[in-house]
Amino acid sequence: MSVIDLMIPAVWRGVPFQVVASSVRVGRRVAVHEYPFRDQPWVEDMGRAPRVLSFAGRLIGDDVYLKRALMQAACELSGPGLLIHPTLGPVQCSLAEPVALRDSGTAQRVVEFEMTFIVGGDRVYPSLLLDTQSAIRLAVASALLIVGEAVASAVSGSGNYAATVSLGAQNVATAWGNQATIVGSDPAAIAAEASGLTGYNGRFDGGALAVPAAASATVASQQAAVVTSRAAIADAVASLSSAAGSIVTSPDSCSAQARAAIVAIEGAAISPADQIRLLSGLAGFAPATAAGAAPIGAAIAAAQTALGAMLRRQALLGLAEAIAAYQPDSAEDARSVLTMAVDLFDAEIVTAADGGDGAAFGWLRAVRTAIVQDLDTRGAKLAHLRSFAMAASMPAVVLAWRFYQDTGRVRDLISRASAPHPLFMPLQFQALDT
């Protein structure tokens, strides 16, 4: 068998050549950080390293110089090309460095060379457009998977006091359920059900920012929706109290029923602004616990504390969802919602840290970060509020044209000025500057 028969064929941009030896270099890109008075450096992983393919090749034959001219043209073409690798198959890659085609003085009709390729991908530019609202929803979805773990951990050793611990947990669930029921009957949220209907209702109009109802909706259908949503909250609260009665044997059911109650509250408010206002109150829930020196007293207190924390955190996750759905109407509005949300999350983050709950500490910070990024990003694009003063009362449509050259802003002006009638706007009020 000849030496040529032992060589493996490969093809670069349609030009075949013989492979004497080949290699594939793979690995990770790292940045090594060294610090004074520290013996061990920190090696930072920067992602996968480029895959580098190297060849020692030859062109052989009576027409070797024609092959060399073809190889020269293939190597001088711009952009990536197709390499038929002898073991990897077709690979889209680029030459990493120029190729030296050498005539051998000891072998006739042979041109030798070394080639190095880098396997590349598509051209992808970094994007500054981030879907920050989806980032909140993703962080919430991840947190919902583990929000109930603290309850299961707190009651894991309470088997000997199951009945008493469950009774203490039911007291907490009942207290939280009473607050949820009151929240569900909030008069402002009920009144907002009608604000989504078409038409002008003066100062009671929800403005351009209200979530519109269906085109076929009527006052009667909205009233029926109020009754249905309040019944859903009552059912969810009752199920939560029942689940708390078996908290020792089925702790996960408490978290599921608490989530159902939050979803019912979200469904009872037509406007994300109302959802934010209602859920922020539940996020401050603090159960009354009676700690005792005896083991049974400690078990009851641990269960009540863990259940109360889980209920607060479920409300915080619902609050985050409402913020993702909410559209701030001004930069000041976005800053106000952000400040409120950060205060609530920071308080719960401190509670989780003090309680040694590392998992809750992590996901609370992740959701908080997503909220801050979202409201900062969206708020930076919004107009600011400005005070307007007129010498005489004018119709809203006139002011909308004077301020914005847009009569579609009439409803927004009416809502911000709390005008009794769109034909008689107040002399002074605040509205968007652009």
C-alpha positions as CSV (number, residue, x, y, z in Angstrom):
1,M,0.0,0.0,0.0
2,S,1.4,3.4,-1.0
3,V,1.7,6.5,1.2
4,I,-0.9,8.2,-0.9
5,D,-3.4,5.4,-0.2
6,L,-2.9,6.0,3.6
7,M,-3.8,9.7,3.3
8,I,-7.4,10.8,4.0
9,P,-9.1,13.1,1.4
10,A,-10.7,16.4,2.4
11,V,-12.3,19.2,0.4
12,W,-12.0,23.0,0.9
13,R,-14.4,25.1,-1.2
14,G,-14.6,22.3,-3.8
15,V,-10.9,21.8,-4.0
16,P,-9.8,18.3,-2.9
17,F,-6.6,17.7,-1.0
18,Q,-4.9,14.9,0.9
19,V,-4.6,15.1,4.7
20,V,-1.4,14.0,6.3
21,A,-2.5,14.9,9.9
22,S,-5.4,16.9,11.4
23,S,-6.4,18.2,14.8
24,V,-9.5,19.7,16.5
25,R,-8.9,22.3,19.3
26,V,-11.9,22.8,21.7
27,G,-12.4,24.1,25.2
28,R,-13.5,27.2,27.1
29,R,-12.5,30.8,27.1
30,V,-11.4,32.0,30.5
31,A,-10.1,35.2,32.1
32,V,-7.7,34.7,35.0
33,H,-8.0,37.4,37.7
34,E,-5.0,37.6,40.1
35,Y,-5.2,39.6,43.4
36,P,-2.5,40.8,45.8
37,F,-1.8,38.5,48.8
38,R,-4.1,35.8,47.4
39,D,-2.5,32.5,46.3
40,Q,-5.4,31.2,44.3
41,P,-6.5,33.2,41.2
42,W,-10.2,33.5,40.2
43,V,-10.8,31.9,36.8
44,E,-13.8,33.5,35.1
45,D,-15.6,31.4,32.5
46,M,-16.2,33.6,29.4
47,G,-18.0,31.0,27.3
48,R,-17.1,28.3,24.8
49,A,-13.8,28.8,22.9
50,P,-13.8,28.8,19.1
51,R,-13.4,25.4,17.5
52,V,-10.2,25.4,15.6
53,L,-9.5,22.8,12.9
54,S,-5.9,22.3,11.7
55,F,-4.5,20.3,8.8
56,A,-1.2,19.3,7.4
57,G,-2.2,18.7,3.8
58,R,-0.7,17.9,0.4
59,L,-1.7,18.3,-3.3
60,I,-0.4,15.4,-5.4
61,G,-0.4,14.5,-9.1
62,D,0.8,15.4,-12.5
63,D,-1.6,18.4,-12.5
64,V,-0.4,19.6,-9.0
65,Y,0.2,23.2,-10.1
66,L,-3.3,23.4,-11.5
67,K,-4.6,22.1,-8.2
68,R,-2.3,24.7,-6.5
69,A,-3.9,27.5,-8.5
70,L,-7.4,26.3,-7.6
71,M,-6.4,26.1,-3.9
72,Q,-4.9,29.5,-4.0
73,A,-8.2,30.9,-5.4
74,A,-10.2,29.1,-2.8
75,C,-8.1,30.5,0.0
76,E,-8.4,34.0,-1.3
77,L,-12.2,34.1,-1.5
78,S,-13.8,36.3,1.2
79,G,-16.1,35.1,3.9
80,P,-16.7,31.6,5.3
81,G,-16.7,28.5,3.1
82,L,-17.6,24.8,3.2
83,L,-15.0,22.4,4.4
84,I,-15.6,18.6,4.0
85,H,-13.8,17.4,7.0
86,P,-12.6,13.7,6.8
87,T,-14.2,12.8,10.2
88,L,-16.6,15.7,11.1
89,G,-18.3,15.9,7.7
90,P,-19.5,19.3,6.2
91,V,-18.4,22.3,8.4
92,Q,-19.0,26.0,7.6
93,C,-15.8,27.7,8.6
94,S,-13.2,30.4,7.8
95,L,-9.5,30.4,7.3
96,A,-7.8,31.7,10.5
97,E,-4.5,32.7,8.8
98,P,-2.8,32.8,5.4
99,V,-1.7,29.5,3.8
100,A,1.8,28.8,2.6
101,L,1.9,26.5,-0.4
102,R,5.3,24.9,-0.6
103,D,7.1,22.9,-3.3
104,S,9.1,20.0,-1.9
105,G,12.6,19.6,-3.2
106,T,12.7,15.9,-2.2
107,A,9.3,15.0,-3.7
108,Q,8.2,15.7,-7.2
109,R,4.6,16.5,-8.1
110,V,3.8,17.4,-4.5
111,V,2.7,20.8,-2.9
112,E,2.7,20.8,0.9
113,F,0.8,23.3,3.2
114,E,-0.7,23.8,6.7
115,M,-4.3,25.2,7.1
116,T,-6.1,26.4,10.2
117,F,-9.8,27.0,10.2
118,I,-12.2,28.5,12.8
119,V,-15.8,27.2,12.9
120,G,-18.0,30.3,12.8
121,G,-21.7,31.1,13.2
122,D,-24.2,33.6,11.9
123,R,-23.6,37.3,12.4
124,V,-25.6,38.4,15.5
125,Y,-25.5,41.9,16.7
126,P,-26.3,42.7,20.4
127,S,-29.7,44.1,20.9
128,L,-30.6,46.9,23.4
129,L,-34.3,46.1,23.1
130,L,-35.2,43.9,26.1
131,D,-38.6,42.6,26.8
132,T,-38.5,43.6,30.5
133,Q,-42.2,42.7,31.1
134,S,-41.6,39.1,30.0
135,A,-38.5,39.0,32.3
136,I,-40.8,39.8,35.2
137,R,-43.2,37.0,34.2
138,L,-40.3,34.6,33.8
139,A,-38.9,35.4,37.2
140,V,-42.4,35.0,38.8
141,A,-42.9,31.6,37.1
142,S,-39.6,30.4,38.5
143,A,-40.4,31.6,42.0
144,L,-43.8,29.9,42.0
145,L,-42.1,26.5,41.7
146,I,-40.4,26.9,45.1
147,V,-42.4,29.5,47.1
148,G,-44.0,26.8,49.2
149,E,-40.8,25.0,50.2
150,A,-40.4,27.0,53.4
151,V,-43.8,25.8,54.7
152,A,-43.0,22.2,54.0
153,S,-39.6,22.6,55.8
154,A,-41.2,24.3,58.8
155,V,-43.8,21.5,59.4
156,S,-41.6,18.5,58.5
157,G,-41.0,17.6,62.2
158,S,-44.5,18.4,63.5
159,G,-46.0,15.0,63.0
160,N,-46.6,14.5,66.7
161,Y,-48.5,17.8,67.0
162,A,-50.3,17.7,63.6
163,A,-53.8,18.6,64.9
164,T,-52.6,21.5,67.0
165,V,-50.2,22.8,64.4
166,S,-52.9,22.6,61.7
167,L,-55.3,24.6,64.0
168,G,-52.7,27.3,64.4
169,A,-52.1,27.4,60.6
170,Q,-55.9,27.7,60.1
171,N,-56.0,30.8,62.2
172,V,-53.3,32.4,60.0
173,A,-55.1,31.3,56.8
174,T,-58.4,32.7,58.2
175,A,-56.9,36.1,59.1
176,W,-55.3,36.4,55.7
177,G,-58.5,35.2,54.0
178,N,-60.5,37.9,55.8
179,Q,-58.1,40.5,54.4
180,A,-58.4,39.0,50.9
181,T,-62.2,39.1,51.1
182,I,-62.1,42.7,52.1
183,V,-59.7,43.5,49.3
184,G,-62.0,41.7,46.8
185,S,-64.9,43.9,47.9
186,D,-63.0,47.1,47.3
187,P,-65.4,49.8,46.2
188,A,-63.0,51.5,43.8
189,A,-62.2,48.3,42.1
190,I,-65.9,47.5,41.7
191,A,-66.6,51.0,40.3
192,A,-63.7,50.5,37.8
193,E,-65.6,47.7,36.2
194,A,-67.8,50.3,34.6
195,S,-64.9,52.5,33.5
196,G,-64.0,50.1,30.8
197,L,-67.3,50.8,29.0
198,T,-67.3,53.1,26.0
199,G,-68.6,56.7,26.5
200,Y,-67.7,59.8,28.4
201,N,-68.5,59.9,32.1
202,G,-66.9,63.1,33.2
203,R,-64.7,62.7,36.3
204,F,-65.8,59.1,36.6
205,D,-64.3,58.2,33.3
206,G,-61.4,55.8,33.6
207,G,-59.4,57.8,31.0
208,A,-57.4,56.3,28.2
209,L,-55.5,54.2,30.6
210,A,-58.4,52.0,31.8
211,V,-58.5,48.5,30.5
212,P,-61.5,48.5,28.0
213,A,-64.3,46.0,28.4
214,A,-65.5,44.0,25.4
215,A,-67.4,45.9,22.8
216,S,-70.6,43.9,23.7
217,A,-70.2,44.7,27.4
218,T,-73.0,46.5,29.2
219,V,-73.5,47.8,32.8
220,A,-75.5,44.6,33.6
221,S,-72.8,42.3,32.3
222,Q,-70.1,44.1,34.2
223,Q,-72.2,43.9,37.4
224,A,-72.6,40.1,36.8
225,A,-68.8,39.9,36.4
226,V,-68.4,41.6,39.8
227,V,-70.6,39.0,41.5
228,T,-68.8,36.1,39.8
229,S,-65.3,37.4,40.7
230,R,-66.2,38.0,44.3
231,A,-67.6,34.4,44.5
232,A,-64.4,33.1,43.1
233,I,-62.4,34.9,45.8
234,A,-64.7,33.5,48.5
235,D,-64.3,29.9,47.2
236,A,-60.5,30.3,47.0
237,V,-60.3,31.6,50.6
238,A,-62.4,28.7,51.9
239,S,-60.2,26.2,50.1
240,L,-57.1,27.9,51.6
241,S,-58.5,27.5,55.1
242,S,-59.4,23.9,54.4
243,A,-55.8,23.2,53.1
244,A,-54.3,24.8,56.2
245,G,-56.1,22.2,58.2
246,S,-53.9,19.5,56.6
247,I,-50.7,21.6,56.5
248,V,-48.6,18.9,58.1
249,T,-49.5,16.1,55.7
250,S,-50.0,18.2,52.6
251,P,-48.1,21.5,52.9
252,D,-47.9,22.0,49.1
253,S,-51.7,22.4,48.9
254,C,-51.6,25.5,51.0
255,S,-49.3,27.2,48.5
256,A,-51.5,26.1,45.6
257,Q,-54.7,27.5,47.2
258,A,-53.0,30.7,48.2
259,R,-52.0,31.1,44.5
260,A,-55.6,30.4,43.5
261,A,-56.7,33.2,45.8
262,I,-54.2,35.7,44.3
263,V,-55.4,34.7,40.8
264,A,-59.0,35.3,41.8
265,I,-58.1,38.8,43.2
266,E,-56.3,39.6,40.0
267,G,-59.4,38.5,38.0
268,A,-61.7,40.7,40.2
269,A,-59.9,43.9,39.2
270,I,-60.3,45.1,35.6
271,S,-57.3,47.5,35.9
272,P,-53.7,46.5,36.7
273,A,-53.6,49.7,38.7
274,D,-56.3,48.3,41.0
275,Q,-54.5,45.0,41.2
276,I,-51.3,46.7,42.3
277,R,-53.2,48.7,45.0
278,L,-55.0,45.7,46.3
279,L,-52.1,43.2,46.3
280,S,-49.7,45.7,47.9
281,G,-51.9,45.6,51.0
282,L,-51.8,41.8,51.2
283,A,-48.1,41.9,50.8
284,G,-47.8,43.5,54.2
285,F,-49.7,40.8,56.1
286,A,-48.2,39.9,59.5
287,P,-49.8,36.9,61.3
288,A,-50.1,36.9,65.1
289,T,-48.0,34.0,66.4
290,A,-47.9,32.8,70.0
291,A,-44.4,31.3,70.6
292,G,-43.9,29.0,73.6
293,A,-41.0,27.4,75.3
294,A,-42.5,23.9,74.9
295,P,-41.9,21.9,71.7
296,I,-45.5,22.1,70.7
297,G,-45.5,25.9,71.0
298,A,-42.4,26.2,68.9
299,A,-43.9,23.9,66.3
300,I,-47.0,26.0,66.1
301,A,-45.1,29.3,65.9
302,A,-42.8,27.9,63.1
303,A,-45.8,26.8,61.1
304,Q,-47.6,30.1,61.5
305,T,-44.5,32.1,60.6
306,A,-43.8,30.0,57.5
307,L,-47.4,30.1,56.3
308,G,-47.6,33.9,56.9
309,A,-44.4,34.4,54.9
310,M,-45.7,32.2,52.1
311,L,-48.9,34.2,51.9
312,R,-47.0,37.5,51.8
313,R,-44.7,36.2,49.1
314,Q,-47.6,34.9,47.0
315,A,-49.1,38.4,47.1
316,L,-45.7,39.8,46.1
317,L,-45.6,37.5,43.1
318,G,-49.1,38.6,42.1
319,L,-48.0,42.2,42.6
320,A,-45.1,41.6,40.2
321,E,-47.5,40.2,37.6
322,A,-49.7,43.2,37.9
323,I,-46.7,45.5,37.5
324,A,-45.8,43.6,34.3
325,A,-49.3,44.2,32.9
326,Y,-49.5,47.8,34.1
327,Q,-48.7,50.7,31.8
328,P,-47.5,53.8,33.8
329,D,-49.0,57.0,32.4
330,S,-46.0,59.2,33.3
331,A,-42.4,59.1,34.5
332,E,-43.6,60.1,38.0
333,D,-46.2,57.3,38.0
334,A,-43.5,54.7,37.1
335,R,-41.2,56.0,39.8
336,S,-44.0,55.9,42.4
337,V,-44.9,52.3,41.6
338,L,-41.2,51.3,41.6
339,T,-40.6,52.9,45.0
340,M,-43.6,51.1,46.5
341,A,-42.7,47.7,45.0
342,V,-39.0,48.0,46.1
343,D,-40.0,48.9,49.6
344,L,-42.2,45.8,49.9
345,F,-39.7,43.5,48.3
346,D,-36.8,44.8,50.4
347,A,-38.8,44.2,53.6
348,E,-39.5,40.6,52.6
349,I,-35.9,40.1,51.5
350,V,-34.7,41.2,54.9
351,T,-37.2,38.8,56.5
352,A,-36.0,35.9,54.4
353,A,-32.3,36.7,55.2
354,D,-33.0,36.9,58.9
355,G,-34.9,33.6,58.8
356,G,-32.0,31.9,56.9
357,D,-34.2,31.1,53.9
358,G,-31.6,31.3,51.1
359,A,-34.0,30.1,48.4
360,A,-36.6,32.8,49.1
361,F,-33.8,35.4,49.4
362,G,-32.6,34.5,45.9
363,W,-35.9,34.5,44.0
364,L,-37.1,37.6,45.8
365,R,-34.0,39.5,44.7
366,A,-34.4,38.1,41.2
367,V,-38.0,39.3,40.9
368,R,-37.1,42.7,42.5
369,T,-34.3,43.1,40.0
370,A,-36.7,42.4,37.1
371,I,-39.2,44.9,38.4
372,V,-36.6,47.6,38.8
373,Q,-35.2,47.1,35.3
374,D,-38.7,47.1,33.8
375,L,-40.0,50.2,35.4
376,D,-36.7,52.1,34.9
377,T,-36.7,51.1,31.2
378,R,-40.3,52.0,30.5
379,G,-40.4,55.0,32.8
380,A,-37.5,56.6,31.0
381,K,-39.6,56.7,27.8
382,L,-42.6,58.4,29.3
383,A,-43.6,62.1,29.5
384,H,-43.4,64.0,32.8
385,L,-46.3,65.7,34.5
386,R,-46.7,69.5,34.2
387,S,-49.0,72.0,35.9
388,F,-51.3,74.0,33.5
389,A,-53.2,77.1,34.4
390,M,-55.9,78.8,32.2
391,A,-57.6,82.1,32.5
392,A,-61.0,80.7,31.6
393,S,-62.6,77.3,31.6
394,M,-62.5,75.7,28.1
395,P,-63.7,72.4,26.6
396,A,-61.4,69.4,26.9
397,V,-61.3,68.9,23.1
398,V,-60.0,72.5,22.8
399,L,-57.3,71.9,25.4
400,A,-56.3,68.6,23.9
401,W,-55.7,70.3,20.5
402,R,-53.9,73.3,22.1
403,F,-51.6,71.1,24.2
404,Y,-51.0,68.1,22.0
405,Q,-52.5,68.8,18.5
406,D,-54.4,65.5,19.2
407,T,-58.1,65.3,20.0
408,G,-57.6,61.7,21.0
409,R,-56.1,62.9,24.3
410,V,-59.5,64.2,25.5
411,R,-60.2,61.3,27.8
412,D,-56.8,61.5,29.4
413,L,-57.2,65.2,30.1
414,I,-60.7,64.7,31.6
415,S,-59.4,61.9,33.9
416,R,-56.3,63.8,35.1
417,A,-58.2,67.0,35.7
418,S,-61.2,65.2,37.4
419,A,-63.5,67.4,35.3
420,P,-67.2,67.2,36.1
421,H,-68.0,67.8,32.4
422,P,-65.8,67.7,29.3
423,L,-67.1,71.2,28.3
424,F,-66.0,72.8,31.6
425,M,-62.4,71.9,32.4
426,P,-60.8,73.3,35.7
427,L,-58.7,76.4,35.5
428,Q,-55.7,74.5,37.0
429,F,-54.7,70.9,36.7
430,Q,-51.8,68.6,36.0
431,A,-51.3,66.8,32.7
432,L,-48.5,65.3,30.6
433,D,-46.1,67.8,29.1
434,T,-46.0,66.1,25.7
